[in-house]
């Protein structure tokens, strides 16, 4: 079987083409022996693993091997035993895709770590799975990372042929006027912004398939496979979860009325909150709390995870204010803690920076609020264009 998997590995690399290089590639310490990469369906985890292999090993180099746990072979053959055979044959890096498909996957990884000290394992899994919180075996030995969908920066580099680097929040706060001029000298970001909001987050928009239908399929897989499998939900409850998801996706972005939802979905308040958490873990929704609050309390606001989901769930009826706030939330939450703020601002970042997301800046402005303007190409003073927050990763 090892030879068969090597042939599959070679075939995949030969047909990989030239994938978009993700910024996460340079953030990972590839010398670590056990690396976990989490991401929702559709963000390109498989391509990411194969890109790493192609960039660091020749196609015929048997020191690196990609395997996918969708292969029925691994339902009857131990991953630990297979890793040992690969290791003895000179293997150095084993790339394991969709590890959560295996029962006791965390125990198997721990056993591989203990038995094969010179073998490095990089594995991918769903955002729903817990790498450390519920798997103490991996504490101290596993480094975990999150692969997100395309940022606006990555989308812009693809579509406009630019080479824009990521910027920190501090750089945007202190140098946004200069940065916007530098970017705008290369392209007009607003020319591409609406396209990104509609279909730019998921890398499969590059494929020659209907994007909305493809995304609907991915969303259903998140619920029917990832949530069902990892949270061990009963099949009969899937319709309740899907109904709740649709109601939340089309019902605005305020605090959910848990009692009303429980009555309409015909379940308990506790179950509603559990389901909302499942949807949040799957990167379908995002729960935003006031500072100091957290789950299992009811969130102050409930937004879709990204704007592409909004267009698929509520086509032609997406509220603009909700959309621009969802973009901001998705962009900054990659590296910052986001909370609902007070009336004078929309969000608070890292417990201290206050931002108000809007189309037009009021004449009277609060001195401690940064105004994020949706239609501005370049900013001024405490007014920063919305698109610039898409440069954070």
Secondary structure, DSSP 8 states (H G I E B T S, - for coil): -HHHHHHHHHHHHHT-------GGGGTS-TTSSEEEEE--TTS-HHHHHHHHHHHHS-TT-TTEEEEETTSGGGGTS-HHHHHHHHHHTT--EEEEE-GGGSTTHHHHHHHHHHH-TT-EEEEEE-TTS-SSTT-GGGTTT-EEEE--S--HHHHHHHHH--------HHHHHHHHHHHHHHHHTT--THHHHHHHHHHTSSGGGGSSS-HHHHHHHHHHHIIIIIIHHHTT--GGGHHHHHHHHHHHHHS-SS---HHHHHHHHTS-HHHHHHHHHHHHHTTSEEEE-BTT--TTS--SEEEESSHHHHHHHSTT---HHHHHHHHHHHHHTTTS-EEE--TT-SEEETTTEEEEEESS--SS--TTEEEEETT-SS-BTTEEEGGGGGG--
